[in-house]
């Protein structure tokens, strides 16, 4: 099964609960009018897209209908898909231009941070990169053991100390190991506590100082992991973390377990940080770089998205 098929299957809850209704509404309306737009607006709000983001999308759709004099409901669907793709934007590739490059992974406990690190490490290893992982979440019970399991699955090296150790010390050791092994990428796990923002900022600042001192020229990514099942709560988490860290991209997990997939659009709209990875399953290859067209097509399109189309060829 290709990743698009996994994505379609993974987004089925959101599609069935919400965007399937959108398709039905578009099919059943005989004319394109304000009643149709109101129906679409209600459905998108139900998807946890958020009122502000939904209003922007509907306003843009209304303008396009008027400007292009659209009379067909099918054309409305095409325009809506294009607006949603533009709304969420492309994630962009990771900046891994140096050896080693650094990926700092942050997020509250329970969002799938550890599994995300394992899956990204697996992807990078498949690309032929040498990866080292730092277990700098030293305060949560079993965090190091869980990360060790995922690193073993991915076939990458883990640098860890005992539980309760200074996270910055772990990062220092991991940088030394990455340099010694001539690693291409160093991935750093961090503590997931957000109840005290000052502690979080202090800890991240300390880790970043170590990175800046030991790897001053390294390309750096800071990826925030968000649990898609929490809907609009994920938006609030993103806003808080944005105050504490210079986030370069988002990782959205558990999209296969939610009917609130519409929150993806408001996350991008409200905090303006690109989605770089999405996860739609428990397997090690169930996380992939984000593709806006693939994502929107999986939600609202009945078209078949083929592997050839992904490569830029005609099907």
C-alpha positions in Angstrom: 0.0 0.0 0.0 1.4 3.4 -1.0 1.4 6.3 1.4 -1.5 8.0 -0.3 -3.7 4.9 0.2 -2.6 4.9 3.9 -3.3 8.6 4.1 -6.8 8.1 2.7 -7.5 5.3 5.1 -6.0 7.2 8.0 -8.1 10.3 7.3 -11.3 8.2 6.9 -12.8 9.3 10.3 -12.5 13.0 9.4 -13.7 12.3 5.9 -16.7 10.3 7.0 -17.7 12.6 9.8 -17.2 15.9 8.0 -15.8 16.1 4.5 -18.1 13.3 3.2 -21.0 15.6 4.2 -19.3 18.4 2.3 -19.3 16.2 -0.9 -23.0 15.3 -0.3 -24.0 19.0 0.1 -22.2 20.0 -3.1 -23.8 17.1 -5.0 -27.3 17.9 -3.8 -27.4 21.7 -4.3 -28.9 22.6 -7.7 -27.5 26.1 -7.7 -24.6 27.9 -6.3 -25.9 30.4 -3.8 -25.5 31.8 -0.3 -27.3 28.8 1.2 -24.7 26.5 -0.2 -21.9 28.5 1.3 -23.6 28.6 4.7 -23.9 24.8 4.6 -20.2 24.4 3.7 -19.3 26.8 6.5 -21.2 24.8 9.1 -19.6 21.6 8.0 -16.0 23.0 8.1 -16.5 24.4 11.6 -17.7 20.9 12.7 -14.4 19.5 11.5 -12.7 21.7 14.1 -11.2 23.9 11.5 -12.1 26.9 13.7 -14.4 29.8 13.1 -11.8 32.3 12.0 -10.1 30.0 9.5 -13.4 28.8 8.2 -14.6 32.4 7.6 -11.4 33.1 5.6 -11.9 30.0 3.4 -15.6 30.8 2.8 -14.9 34.5 2.0 -12.2 33.4 -0.5 -14.6 30.9 -2.0 -17.4 33.5 -2.3 -15.0 35.9 -4.1 -13.9 33.2 -6.5 -17.5 32.2 -7.3 -18.4 35.9 -8.0 -15.2 36.7 -10.0 -15.3 33.5 -12.1 -19.1 33.5 -12.4 -19.2 29.9 -11.2 -22.6 28.1 -11.6 -21.6 24.5 -11.2 -21.4 22.8 -7.8 -18.5 20.6 -9.0 -16.5 23.7 -9.9 -17.2 25.0 -6.4 -15.6 21.8 -5.0 -12.5 22.3 -7.2 -12.1 25.9 -6.1 -12.6 24.9 -2.4 -9.9 22.2 -2.8 -7.5 24.7 -4.3 -8.2 27.2 -1.5 -7.6 24.6 1.2 -4.3 23.6 -0.4 -3.2 27.2 -0.4 -4.5 27.7 3.1 -2.3 24.9 4.6 0.7 25.5 2.3 3.5 23.2 1.6 5.7 22.0 4.5 9.0 22.3 2.8 12.0 20.0 3.2 14.1 19.8 6.4 17.3 21.9 6.3 19.9 19.2 6.6 22.6 21.1 4.7 25.4 20.4 7.2 26.9 17.3 8.8 25.8 17.0 11.4 22.5 18.9 11.1 20.4 19.1 14.3 16.7 18.3 14.7 15.3 19.4 18.1 11.9 17.7 18.8 9.5 19.3 21.4 6.0 18.7 22.5 3.9 17.8 25.6 3.9 14.2 26.9 1.6 11.9 25.2 1.5 13.5 21.7 3.6 10.8 20.1 7.0 12.6 20.3 9.0 9.4 20.9 7.4 7.5 18.1 7.8 10.5 15.8 11.5 10.6 16.5 11.8 6.9 15.7 9.9 7.2 12.5 11.8 10.2 11.2 15.1 8.5 12.1 13.9 5.5 10.1 13.1 7.7 7.1 16.5 9.4 7.3 18.3 6.1 7.6 16.5 4.8 4.5 17.8 7.8 2.7 21.3 6.7 3.6 22.0 9.2 6.4 23.9 8.3 9.5 21.6 9.3 12.5 22.3 9.8 16.2 19.5 10.3 18.7 19.9 12.1 22.1 17.6 11.0 24.9 17.3 14.5 26.6 13.9 13.8 28.0 15.4 12.5 31.2 12.6 13.4 33.7 9.7 11.2 32.4 9.6 7.6 33.6 10.5 5.1 30.9 11.1 7.9 28.3 14.6 6.7 27.7 13.5 3.0 27.4 10.8 3.9 24.9 13.2 5.9 22.8 15.7 3.0 22.9 13.1 0.6 21.5 12.3 3.0 18.6 16.0 3.6 17.9 16.6 -0.1 17.7 13.7 -0.5 15.3 15.1 2.3 13.1 18.6 1.0 13.3 20.1 4.2 14.7 22.4 5.0 17.6 21.0 6.3 20.9 23.0 8.4 23.3 21.5 8.4 26.8 22.3 8.8 30.5 20.4 7.7 33.6 16.9 9.0 34.4 17.0 12.4 36.0 20.3 13.4 34.4 20.9 17.0 33.1 19.4 17.1 29.6 22.1 19.6 28.5 24.7 17.1 29.5 23.0 14.4 27.4 23.0 16.8 24.4 26.7 17.6 25.0 27.6 13.8 24.9 25.4 13.3 21.8 27.1 16.1 19.9 30.5 14.6 20.7 29.2 11.2 19.5 27.7 12.7 16.4 31.0 14.3 15.6 33.0 11.2 16.3 30.7 9.0 14.2 30.6 11.6 11.4 26.8 11.6 11.7 24.7 13.4 9.2 21.8 14.1 11.6 21.5 14.5 15.3 17.9 14.2 16.6 17.3 15.5 20.2 14.3 14.4 22.3 13.3 17.0 24.9 11.1 17.0 28.0 7.4 17.5 27.4 6.4 19.6 30.4 4.4 22.7 29.5 2.7 23.5 32.8 5.5 25.9 33.8 6.5 27.8 30.7 9.6 29.5 32.4 11.1 26.1 33.2 10.5 24.9 29.7 12.1 28.0 28.2 15.0 27.8 30.5 15.6 24.1 29.6 15.3 24.7 25.8 17.6 27.8 26.1 20.2 25.7 27.9 20.1 23.0 25.2 20.3 25.6 22.5 23.3 27.2 24.1 25.1 23.9 24.1 24.2 23.3 20.4 25.3 26.9 19.5 28.6 26.5 21.3 29.5 23.0 20.1 28.0 23.1 16.6 27.9 26.8 15.8 27.5 26.3 12.0 25.0 23.4 12.1 21.7 23.6 10.2 19.0 23.4 12.8 15.3 22.5 12.9 13.0 22.7 15.8 9.9 20.5 15.3 6.8 20.7 17.4 4.8 17.5 17.8 1.0 17.9 18.0 -1.7 15.3 18.6 -4.3 15.8 15.9 -7.0 14.1 18.1 -7.1 17.1 20.4 -8.4 19.5 17.7 -8.4 23.1 18.7 -6.4 22.3 21.8 -3.5 21.5 19.6 -3.7 25.1 18.2 -3.4 26.4 21.8 -0.4 24.2 22.5 1.3 25.4 19.4 0.7 29.0 20.4 2.3 28.4 23.8 5.3 26.6 22.4 5.8 29.3 19.8 6.4 31.7 22.7 9.1 29.4 24.1 10.9 28.2 21.0 11.8 29.2 17.5 9.7 26.5 15.8 10.6 25.7 12.2 7.9 23.0 11.5 5.1 20.9 12.9 4.7 17.1 13.1 1.0 16.1 13.2 0.4 12.7 14.8 -2.6 10.3 15.2 -4.5 11.6 12.2 -5.9 8.1 11.8 -7.6 8.3 15.1 -9.6 11.5 14.8 -12.6 13.2 13.1 -11.0 16.6 13.9 -8.6 16.6 10.9 -9.8 20.1 10.0 -7.8 21.5 12.9 -4.7 21.1 10.6 -5.9 24.1 8.6 -6.4 26.4 11.6 -3.0 25.4 13.1 -1.2 26.7 10.0 -3.5 29.7 9.7 -3.2 30.9 13.3 0.5 30.3 14.0 2.0 30.3 10.5 4.4 27.4 11.0 4.6 24.8 8.2 3.5 21.2 8.7 6.5 19.1 7.8 5.4 15.6 8.8 2.2 13.7 9.3 1.6 10.4 10.9 -1.4 8.1 10.1 -0.6 4.9 11.8 1.5 2.9 14.3 4.0 1.4 11.9 7.5 2.7 11.6 6.8 3.8 8.0 3.5 5.5 8.7 5.0 9.0 8.9 5.9 10.9 5.8 6.8 14.5 4.7 3.7 16.6 4.4 2.2 17.1 0.9 -0.7 19.7 0.8 -2.2 18.3 -2.4 -2.1 14.8 -1.3 -3.6 15.7 2.1 -6.5 17.7 0.6 -7.2 15.2 -2.1 -7.4 12.4 0.5 -10.0 14.5 2.4 -12.3 15.8 -0.3 -11.4 14.3 -3.7 -12.8 11.2 -5.3 -9.9 11.1 -7.7 -7.3 8.4 -7.6 -3.9 9.8 -6.7 -1.3 7.5 -8.2 2.4 7.0 -7.5 3.2 8.4 -11.0 1.3 11.6 -10.2 3.5 11.9 -7.1 6.6 11.8 -9.3 5.2 14.6 -11.5 4.2 12.2 -14.3 0.9 11.8 -15.9 -1.1 8.8 -14.8 
